[in-house]
Amino acid sequence: MQDNINILFVGIGGQGVLKASEIAGLAGMFAGYKVKKSEVHGMSQRGGSVESHLRIGRRIYSPLIPKERVDFLVGFDKNEAQKARCYLKKGGLDLSEKLDLVLKELQNFRSLNVCFLGILSCYLPVKEKYWLKAIGAEIRKEYLKSNIAAFYLGRKIGGGV
């Protein structure tokens, strides 16, 4: 693994941007990596822009990711993803390009964020068991089954299952 993996989650209020970032950060911590995270959510409760910078690695000095340094852009909204593409580094992956396929396949829209974590998990050096542990720690029991199903759908879409 390179020194750091930089992930930028973007969307609008209510889509679970912050929850997805929290779960991904926990999965990285459970796998033994250092994690730093920063969030921007001004008018999120009104459908405004939300973004969360997440850095996972061996040595991390700042939670903010500079422009042109993002390895993975995870966008839950096409417009927000378009605005954030300037953060992608050359060769970085824009996972939001899979948004139409996810929306077509996903049965419960409220699990969109966890489905994208399944896609993201196909690219990170974090074992599946740590992702499941992190999801279990952050998702309420009554929603856990549907979110685990969404995670595995994401793994299928991402090519990991």
C-alpha positions as a printed NumPy array, in Angstrom:
array([[  0.   ,   0.   ,   0.   ],
       [  1.137,   3.542,  -0.724],
       [  1.701,   5.784,   2.315],
       [ -1.843,   7.192,   2.213],
       [ -5.101,   6.504,   0.483],
       [ -7.188,   9.629,   0.005],
       [-10.957,   9.247,  -0.286],
       [-13.419,  12.086,  -0.824],
       [-17.101,  11.393,  -0.102],
       [-19.569,  13.936,  -1.521],
       [-23.329,  14.275,  -1.719],
       [-26.212,  16.24 ,  -0.306],
       [-27.688,  16.317,   3.17 ],
       [-29.513,  13.129,   4.109],
       [-27.616,  10.784,   1.778],
       [-25.343,   9.364,   4.462],
       [-22.081,  10.972,   3.381],
       [-20.836,  11.394,   6.943],
       [-21.971,   7.895,   7.975],
       [-20.168,   6.332,   4.998],
       [-16.984,   8.187,   5.849],
       [-17.245,   7.103,   9.488],
       [-17.721,   3.444,   8.524],
       [-14.813,   3.52 ,   6.062],
       [-12.593,   5.157,   8.673],
       [-13.517,   2.543,  11.274],
       [-12.815,  -0.27 ,   8.807],
       [ -9.368,   1.221,   8.188],
       [ -8.724,   1.507,  11.932],
       [ -9.847,  -2.078,  12.533],
       [ -7.356,  -3.114,   9.831],
       [ -4.55 ,  -1.367,  11.725],
       [ -4.13 ,   1.825,   9.705],
       [ -4.029,   5.394,  10.917],
       [ -7.085,   7.423,   9.932],
       [ -7.842,  11.149,   9.738],
       [-11.139,  12.648,   8.694],
       [-12.6  ,  16.098,   8.104],
       [-16.176,  17.071,   7.287],
       [-17.902,  20.015,   5.657],
       [-21.66 ,  20.15 ,   6.122],
       [-23.032,  23.65 ,   6.219],
       [-26.683,  23.491,   5.185],
       [-26.796,  19.71 ,   4.964],
       [-30.143,  19.383,   6.715],
       [-31.706,  21.317,   3.836],
       [-30.252,  19.244,   1.032],
       [-27.073,  21.286,   0.792],
       [-23.589,  20.075,  -0.098],
       [-21.837,  17.655,   2.224],
       [-18.292,  16.393,   1.869],
       [-15.992,  14.304,   3.995],
       [-12.256,  13.932,   3.465],
       [-10.882,  10.583,   4.656],
       [ -7.234,   9.609,   4.724],
       [ -6.125,   6.082,   5.567],
       [ -2.492,   5.035,   5.748],
       [  0.688,   4.58 ,   7.677],
       [  1.573,   8.281,   8.166],
       [ -1.012,  11.019,   7.931],
       [ -0.335,  14.618,   8.895],
       [ -3.51 ,  16.423,   7.857],
       [ -7.153,  15.387,   7.511],
       [ -7.729,  17.598,   4.459],
       [ -6.93 ,  16.301,   1.006],
       [ -5.398,  18.84 ,  -1.385],
       [ -6.819,  19.236,  -4.883],
       [ -5.545,  16.691,  -7.406],
       [ -4.644,  14.212,  -4.632],
       [ -7.847,  12.152,  -4.221],
       [ -7.448,   8.463,  -5.044],
       [-11.182,   7.66 ,  -4.821],
       [-14.089,  10.03 ,  -5.331],
       [-17.274,   8.562,  -3.867],
       [-20.208,  10.693,  -4.986],
       [-23.813,   9.992,  -4.035],
       [-25.079,  12.875,  -6.181],
       [-24.021,  13.567,  -9.788],
       [-23.86 ,  17.344,  -9.39 ],
       [-21.775,  17.177,  -6.217],
       [-19.456,  14.609,  -7.79 ],
       [-18.988,  16.848, -10.832],
       [-17.996,  19.772,  -8.592],
       [-15.505,  17.594,  -6.687],
       [-13.71 ,  16.067,  -9.7  ],
       [-10.998,  18.71 ,  -9.426],
       [ -9.804,  16.846,  -6.323],
       [ -9.104,  13.62 ,  -8.25 ],
       [ -5.476,  12.895,  -8.967],
       [ -4.359,  11.677, -12.361],
       [ -5.283,   8.007, -12.397],
       [ -7.717,   8.397,  -9.471],
       [-11.062,   6.59 ,  -9.634],
       [-14.412,   8.349,  -9.74 ],
       [-16.722,   5.743,  -8.227],
       [-19.707,   8.042,  -8.775],
       [-19.619,   6.875, -12.391],
       [-21.372,   3.759, -11.071],
       [-24.253,   5.798,  -9.602],
       [-26.786,   4.983, -12.341],
       [-26.073,   1.251, -12.053],
       [-26.328,   1.367,  -8.254],
       [-29.655,   3.229,  -8.379],
       [-30.983,   0.687, -10.882],
       [-29.956,  -2.339,  -8.777],
       [-30.429,  -1.073,  -5.219],
       [-33.722,  -2.009,  -3.582],
       [-33.536,   0.403,  -0.639],
       [-32.316,   3.892,  -1.56 ],
       [-31.495,   4.581,   2.114],
       [-28.616,   2.089,   1.791],
       [-26.971,   3.966,  -1.094],
       [-24.01 ,   4.971,   1.051],
       [-23.302,   1.429,   2.269],
       [-23.637,   0.085,  -1.269],
       [-20.895,   2.488,  -2.332],
       [-18.774,   1.274,   0.576],
       [-19.071,  -2.183,  -0.945],
       [-17.733,  -0.816,  -4.234],
       [-14.951,   1.061,  -2.447],
       [-14.008,  -2.053,  -0.467],
       [-12.994,  -3.769,  -3.713],
       [-10.129,  -1.284,  -4.111],
       [ -8.77 ,  -0.889,  -0.573],
       [ -6.37 ,  -3.148,   1.336],
       [ -8.924,  -3.658,   4.116],
       [-10.324,  -7.147,   4.644],
       [-14.037,  -7.731,   4.269],
       [-14.364,  -8.745,   7.931],
       [-13.269,  -5.245,   9.009],
       [-15.844,  -3.616,   6.754],
       [-18.57 ,  -5.818,   8.237],
       [-17.391,  -5.046,  11.773],
       [-17.484,  -1.297,  11.031],
       [-20.954,  -1.516,   9.473],
       [-22.173,  -3.442,  12.515],
       [-20.746,  -0.784,  14.826],
       [-22.424,   2.137,  13.026],
       [-25.748,   0.831,  11.701],
       [-28.713,   0.241,  14.005],
       [-29.726,  -3.424,  14.356],
       [-33.081,  -3.039,  12.648],
       [-31.345,  -1.761,   9.495],
       [-28.301,  -3.999,   9.586],
       [-29.593,  -6.813,   7.357],
       [-30.593,  -4.503,   4.489],
       [-27.313,  -2.596,   4.758],
       [-25.236,  -5.778,   4.668],
       [-27.171,  -6.778,   1.527],
       [-26.416,  -3.337,   0.028],
       [-22.717,  -3.738,   0.921],
       [-22.578,  -7.059,  -0.933],
       [-24.416,  -5.57 ,  -3.919],
       [-21.706,  -2.91 ,  -4.003],
       [-19.017,  -5.592,  -3.852],
       [-20.69 ,  -7.299,  -6.814],
       [-20.874,  -4.026,  -8.781],
       [-17.252,  -3.243,  -7.865],
       [-16.088,  -6.663,  -9.031],
       [-15.167,  -8.047,  -5.602],
       [-17.725, -10.871,  -5.405]])
